[in-house]
Amino acid sequence: MWKVQLFKLNYDNKEIEAVTEVLESAWITMGQKTRDFEAGFSSLLGHDSKCLAVSNGTAALHLALLALDIKAGDEVITPGLTFIADQNVVTMVGATNVLSDITSRDDWSMAPADIEKKITDKTKAVLVVHYAGFACDMDAICDICKRHNLYLIEDCAHTPGADYKGRPLGTFGDVAAFSFFTNKNLSVGEGGAVVTSDEVLYKKLLGLRSHGMSVPSFDRFKGRAISYDVEIPGLNYRIDEMRAALGLVQLEKLEVANKARQKLVLHYYERLDGQLKINIPFRRFSRGNPNYHIMPILLDDSIDRLHVIESMKEDGIQTSIHYPEIQEFSAYKDTVNPTPIAQYVSKHELTLPLYPTMTIEEVDLVCDALIKGVS
Ligand SMILES: *Cc1c(COP(=O)(O)O)cnc(C)c1O
């Protein structure tokens, strides 16, 4: 149906073999593959990171809030331009979202000055998202959190392989949450990771992930333990071995895949720079190395976005929007504060296809259809 779709999996025989090997091993949940994946992902991040693989990115965010004991009566400062999972988990623990705006129509990262303005006596934590793998200003944000004694949570769903001034994203917050959903840079279908370098938080997260149990089934299977205690109430946010095995293969491919994304994005820049009605965010980005998670553009005020989407669709090009206005969702419209710059971006943003196996010719097809659509 599509000539160029928004995203395609970067899978080959390696993924098939990895899953087959697990199926033949007859141990299919949280075993050696999960441990190997956690070790591999921890070492990708470095800085004493301890990684726990979980069912998905939303579970990772939920665990982060639970581990930090964020609850009713607390306020959490969350991004004005993000996937709604950030606001949903805050709501689900009974806390209140206070939205913080992005910096400008060019820099879509949370503005440190606006975060600071939103702090009240009730603020317990700041939750940041590194949009499209472009790092927030972590020097400024860490400084704010330190001065106001607030927890810092990083939504790292977009960030595997990206850094802030050379230091991997996901190593700045008290806790970081990663997603390995299908269309993310590291893709296993449904999966995620919660990461911390704090030993106490790590132990708490371990319990919260699996019913508060002190000893995992794998250790009882291995004869290392007979029974278990339940130390705190917990959930089941475990991952299975098939997806941990996919994660190990994807982890190996990550660097090359991110390089391929970069090359495609540079070609997009070459084609679209100077196009009057098309603006590209983060073009002067200098806070670190992004991982080019998605290819967002900002259409001029004068452009009817729906018309562009329809016109590109007719040409066989799939597009998306990252993200709709939080203030327009039925569940949030009466409860959240305005974020004027993020709301402007939500109204005019368009996401173009991007995935590691995309070709330069496909980028050209997208650009031709886009330029036609806006003219
Ligand atoms: C994908 C995503 C999530 C949620 O991850 P899931 O694995 O789909 O639960 C959260 N935040 C952002 C910014 C995301 O892109």
The ligand as a MOL file (V3000), in Angstrom:
LIG
                    3D

  0  0  0     0  0            999 V3000
M  V30 BEGIN CTAB
M  V30 COUNTS 15 15 0 0 0
M  V30 BEGIN ATOM
M  V30 1 C 7.1710 4.9870 23.2560 0
M  V30 2 C 7.1790 6.0140 24.2980 0
M  V30 3 C 6.7630 5.7550 25.6170 0
M  V30 4 C 6.0860 4.4890 26.0350 0
M  V30 5 O 6.7550 3.3310 25.7750 0
M  V30 6 P 5.9270 1.9510 25.5750 0
M  V30 7 O 7.0180 0.9370 25.4980 0
M  V30 8 O 5.1690 2.0720 24.3050 0
M  V30 9 O 5.0620 1.7770 26.7640 0
M  V30 10 C 6.9080 6.7500 26.5520 0
M  V30 11 N 7.4120 7.9590 26.2280 0
M  V30 12 C 7.7880 8.2570 24.9770 0
M  V30 13 C 8.3600 9.6010 24.7010 0
M  V30 14 C 7.6750 7.3070 23.9690 0
M  V30 15 O 8.0380 7.6350 22.7140 0
M  V30 END ATOM
M  V30 BEGIN BOND
M  V30 1 1 1 2
M  V30 2 1 2 3
M  V30 3 2 2 14
M  V30 4 1 3 4
M  V30 5 2 3 10
M  V30 6 1 4 5
M  V30 7 1 5 6
M  V30 8 2 6 7
M  V30 9 1 6 8
M  V30 10 1 6 9
M  V30 11 1 10 11
M  V30 12 2 11 12
M  V30 13 1 12 13
M  V30 14 1 12 14
M  V30 15 1 14 15
M  V30 END BOND
M  V30 END CTAB
M  END
